[in-house]
């Protein structure tokens, strides 16, 4: 999803600012929604299901894309554009760092 929004922003230079804002909103929404929904149903209901896990992924991406499209339509601020670019840099850096050096937390242990 990050690659999609960044590619879209690169290919549409006139709308780059609003697309970066929308992309940051979409990615952050999905990142927050997936663990929230997963732990809500596993801890709340006490069940585990691969089908529900896959549905959660699709629902989170769908909600993120909806919010991202809405934000992209209504975002015109240069400050938000810069903040969104920084958010993307932080997310990509965190992904790279946690891939090679995962913290010793239960969520990162296979």
C-alpha positions as CSV (number, residue, x, y, z in Angstrom):
1,X,0.0,0.0,0.0
2,X,2.9,2.3,0.7
3,X,4.4,1.6,-2.7
4,X,1.0,2.3,-4.3
5,X,0.6,5.7,-2.8
6,X,4.2,6.8,-3.3
7,X,4.1,5.7,-7.0
8,X,0.9,7.5,-7.4
9,X,2.4,10.7,-5.9
10,X,5.5,10.4,-8.1
11,X,3.4,10.0,-11.3
12,X,1.1,12.9,-10.5
13,X,3.3,15.9,-9.6
14,X,0.5,18.4,-9.6
15,X,-1.4,16.4,-6.9
16,X,1.7,15.1,-5.1
17,X,1.0,17.0,-1.9
18,X,-2.6,15.7,-1.5
19,X,-1.6,12.2,-2.5
20,X,1.2,12.1,0.1
21,X,-1.3,13.2,2.8
22,X,-3.9,10.6,1.6
23,X,-1.3,7.9,1.5
24,X,0.0,8.6,5.0
25,X,-3.6,8.5,6.3
26,X,-4.3,5.2,4.4
27,X,-1.1,3.5,5.6
28,X,-1.5,4.6,9.2
29,X,-5.1,3.6,9.3
30,X,-4.3,0.1,8.1
31,X,-1.3,-0.2,10.4
32,X,-3.5,0.6,13.4
33,X,-6.6,-1.3,12.3
34,X,-5.0,-4.7,11.7
35,X,-3.6,-5.2,15.2
36,X,-6.6,-3.6,16.8
37,X,-9.1,-5.8,15.1
38,X,-6.9,-8.9,15.5
39,X,-6.3,-8.6,19.2
40,X,-9.9,-7.5,19.8
41,X,-11.3,-10.8,18.3
42,X,-8.6,-13.1,19.6
43,X,-8.5,-11.8,23.2
44,X,-12.1,-10.7,23.4
45,X,-13.7,-13.9,21.9
46,X,-10.9,-16.3,22.5
47,X,-10.8,-17.8,19.0
48,X,-8.3,-17.9,16.2
49,X,-9.2,-18.2,12.6
50,X,-7.1,-17.8,9.4
51,X,-10.2,-16.8,7.5
52,X,-10.9,-14.0,10.0
53,X,-7.3,-12.9,9.8
54,X,-7.5,-12.6,6.1
55,X,-10.8,-10.7,6.3
56,X,-9.3,-8.4,8.8
57,X,-6.5,-7.6,6.4
58,X,-8.9,-6.9,3.5
59,X,-11.1,-4.8,5.8
60,X,-8.2,-2.7,7.1
61,X,-6.8,-2.1,3.6
62,X,-10.3,-1.1,2.4
63,X,-10.8,1.3,5.3
64,X,-7.4,2.7,4.8
65,X,-7.9,3.3,1.1
66,X,-11.3,4.9,1.7
67,X,-9.8,7.3,4.3
68,X,-6.8,7.9,2.1
69,X,-9.0,8.9,-0.9
70,X,-11.0,11.2,1.3
71,X,-8.0,12.9,2.7
72,X,-6.3,13.2,-0.7
73,X,-9.4,15.0,-2.0
74,X,-9.5,17.5,0.8
75,X,-5.8,18.1,1.8
76,X,-4.2,21.3,0.5
77,X,-1.8,22.1,3.2
78,X,2.0,22.3,2.5
79,X,2.7,21.6,6.2
80,X,0.6,18.4,6.1
81,X,2.5,17.4,2.9
82,X,5.8,17.7,4.6
83,X,4.5,15.8,7.7
84,X,3.2,13.0,5.4
85,X,6.6,12.7,3.7
86,X,8.3,12.4,7.1
87,X,5.8,9.8,8.1
88,X,6.6,7.7,5.0
89,X,10.3,8.0,5.7
90,X,9.8,6.9,9.3
91,X,7.6,4.0,8.2
92,X,10.1,2.8,5.6
93,X,13.0,3.1,8.0
94,X,11.2,1.3,10.8
95,X,10.3,-1.5,8.4
96,X,13.9,-1.9,7.4
97,X,15.3,-1.7,11.0
98,X,12.7,-4.1,12.4
99,X,13.2,-6.6,9.6
100,X,16.9,-7.0,10.4
101,X,16.9,-6.2,14.1
102,X,13.5,-7.1,15.6
103,X,13.0,-6.1,19.3
104,X,12.6,-8.8,21.9
105,X,8.9,-8.5,22.4
106,X,6.2,-11.2,22.2
107,X,4.7,-9.7,19.1
108,X,7.9,-10.2,17.1
109,X,8.6,-13.7,18.3
110,X,7.6,-16.4,15.8
